[in-house]
Amino acid sequence: MERTIRQQVTGFRTKDGAGVSLVRVLSNQTVDAYDPILMLDSFDSTNPDDYIAGFPMHPHRGIETISYVYKGRMTHKDSLGHQDTIGDGEVQWMTAGSGILHEETLPASDRMLGVQLWLNLSQKDKMVPPAYHSIKNEEIKEIHFGGGMVRLLAGDYEGRRGYLGKYQPLDYYDIHLEPGAELLVKTDPDRSVMAFTLIGDAIIAGEEIREKTAVKFNRGDYVRLRAVEEKVQILFMSSMRLGEPVAWGGPIVMNTREEIKTAFEDLRRGTFLKEEINY
């Protein structure tokens, strides 16, 4: 059975960090529909003034942040001692777990194009040890077909395996379609499935979807994607719905308000980080 569209969300322009211009697509207003993906921010600019201020050191707890830089560069530095830069087509996957401090800088480039997801952690995994992993181009499989290509950023696609997260499962594809091309993406009916039109307008599940729009699907076995008059680039994500209470306090997402209060008390007391700092 083909999946149909349950909900569409078009992003709105805002600023975050030290003044980074972005399009916020998913937020605390879309938690239930898009569970377990909490947030989706899209970056797309040819003006470095829109993003070079970056995101100074800040805390996270209870989530994973997944940054995909299709064009441009992003440098990550964190309280575990990691310092790493990804470039065109690469991914940063950070597990905040029990708590991490990190900063993201965005050096000037011809175009900064990509997205950051916040993937929720289940109640049992909220306080796991923090971790960081980068997925470089040599680890990313590219599956070509007539009229397009799928970049397997994480999970499984048609029997091929990419990077596997340790906690919440996520199949994450970057799908490129030439004008007139169509792709059927098979899905587990029990999965929570969404797509995001990164570049171009597309026909998704029979409906015209504008650029920079998130789409959540009803249950089904597959999703039909089609390009019309222009090339399109669609990010496709499939995970398992958690169905747990969500308490959201800025960069910290837990299950109860009491846990949010505890996290901010930990920050004030200097007890937020549970893992040794290795600078």
N, C-alpha and C positions, 0 to 999 in steps of 0.2 A: 504494500500500500504506500502510495506517495505521501510524503509529509506535506501538510499545508501550513500556511503562516498563521501563527497565533497572535503575534504582536510585532510591531515595528517601532523603533526608536531612532529618531534623527538627532544627532549630537548638537550641542550648543557651544559657542565659543566662550572660553574663559581663560583665566591665568592661574597658574599654580607654581609651587616652588618659589624661586626668587624672581618670578615674573615671566615664566615660560608660557607662551601662547599655545593653546591646544584646543581640541574639540573633545568635550566630555560627552560620551555616548551613554555608557551605563554608570549608574551611581546608586546611592542609597534609596532612590525612588524605584529601582527596577530589580531589587534583590530577589523577590519571590519568583518572578517570571523567569529570570535568567540563572537562578541557582544551578551550579555553585559559582558562576562567574559574577563577582561583585561589582567590578568596575572595568571600564574600557575607555582609555584615553587615546586619541589619535593625534599624531604630530604630522604636519605637512606644511613646510615652508621653505622658500628659497631666500628668505631674509634672515641672516644669522641673529639679528637683534631680537627676533621672536623667541629664541631658545638658548643663546649662549650663557645666560645667567644660570641655567641649570637648576638642580635641586640640592641645596646644601644639606649637610648631615641632619638626618631625622630618624625617628624610631619607627619600627613596625613590630607587631605581634599578632599571631593567630592566622596569618595568611601566607600565600606565596605570590610574589610579583614576577611576571613574565614579560620581558621587554623584547620586541621584535623590531630591529632596525633594518628596514629594507634598503633605505638610502641614508647615508650619513654615518656618524660614529657616536658611541656612547661609552663613557668611562665610569666604571663602578669602583667604589672604595668602601669598605665596611669595617665594623668593629671586630671582625674575626681576623683581620689582616689581609683580606683579599684586595687586590687592585688589578683590574682587567679592563681592556678596551675591546669592544666589538665593532665591526664595520659592516659594510653593505651585505645584507642578507643573513645576518647572524642574530643569535638569541642570548639573552641573559635570563637565568632562572634562579631566583632567590627564594629560599624557604626562610621566612621570618621566624616561624615557630615561637619559642619561648621569649624571643626578643633579639633584635639586631638594630644597630645604627648603621645607616649607609648614606652615601651621597652619590649623585649622578651628574656628571658634567657632559655637555653636548658641544664638542668643538665645532667651529664653523665649517660648513661644507656647501657644495653647490645646491643640495636639497636635503632637508631632514624629513624623512618619511618613515613612519612606523607606528606602532601601537604599544601600549602597556596594558596588560590584563592584571587584575587581582583575582586570584583563584582562592576560594575559601578553603580552609582546613576543617575537617570534621572535629567534633568536640573532643574525641579521643586523641587527636593529633595537634591540638592547639598549642601545646607546650613541648613539642618535640625540639631537639637541638636545631639551631639555625644552621643554614648551609648555603653555599653559592656554587653554581655551575654555569659555564658558558657553553653554548652549542655553536661550534664554528662551522664554516661552510663545508669542510671536508667530512663532517658528520651528517650533513643534511642531504638526504636522497632526493633526487629530482626524477619524477616519473613523467615521461613524455607520452602524449597521445595525439591523435589527429585533431589539430586545432587548439592545442594547449599543453599545459604542464602543471603538475602538482609538486610543490616543495613540501616534503614531509618534515615539519618542524619538530613534532613530538608525537609519540604514540604509534599506532598501526594504520596502514593504508593498503588494502588489497594484498594482504600477506607480507607486506614489507614493514619492517620495524625501524622506528627512529628512537630518539631519546625517550626514556620512560621515567616519569616522575616517581618519587618514592611513596607518595601519599595519595592524593586525589588523582584518579586516572584522567588523562586528557589526550585526546587525539586532536592535533592542531595542524591544519593544512593551509598553505598559501597557494591558491588556485589561480592560474593565469589562463584566460580564454581569448582566442582571436575572434574578430568579428564573425558572427554567425555560428560559432562553435557552441556545443552543448556537452554537458557532463552530468551523468547520474552518479551521485555519491551515496553508496550504500551505508546504512546506519543500523545500529542495534535499536530496536523499538523501545527499549527501556532507558535509553540514554537521553540526557538533556542536550539538545542540539541547537546551535545558533550559527549565524553567518554575519559577516560585516563587509560591506562594499568599500574597500580601501581606495580603489581607483575606478571611476566610471560607473555608469548606470547599468543595471543588469536585469534580466528576467529571472526571478527566483520563485519556484513553485507556481509558475504561471502569472506572477504579478510583477509589475515594473517597480524596481527598487532603486531609489536615487543613491548617488555616491554618499559615503560617510553615514550610512544607515545600518543599524543592527536589526537583525530579524531573528525572532524566536519561533521555533517550529512546534507543531503538534506531533503526536506519536506517528510513527510510520517506519517503513523499511528503507526508504531512500529519499534523497532530495534532488530535484532537477534544477540545474543552473544553466543559464544561456546568455551569451553575449549577443548584442544586436548589431549596431552600426560601428561600435568602437571596441577596442581591447578593454577588458575588464580584469581587475584583480580582486579576488574575494578571499577573505580569511574565514576559515570554517573550523568550528570547535565543537567537540563532542565530549561530554563527561557524565558523571552520575550525580543526579540531584541528591542533596543532603537532607533537605526537609527539616532542618534544625533551626532553633531560634537564632536570630542574628542581632547582636548588640554592636553598634558601629560608633566608634569614637575617634574621628579623624583617621590617623594612620594605623589605628588598632581596631581589630574586629574580633570579638569574642562571642559568647553565647548569652551572657547576662550583663546587666548594667553594673552589678557588683564586680564582675571581672574587669570591666573597663575602669572602674574606680581604682581597683587594685593596681592595674597597669600604670596609671598616672601617678599613683602614690609611689610605686617602684621607681618611676622616673625621678620624682622629687627627692627620694631618699638615696638615689644612686645605686639601687639594687635591681634595676631593670634587666641588666645583662646577666644571664645565668651561665654563659660560657666564657672561658678565659679570653681576654684580648691579647692578640699575638703581635701587636706592632713592634 
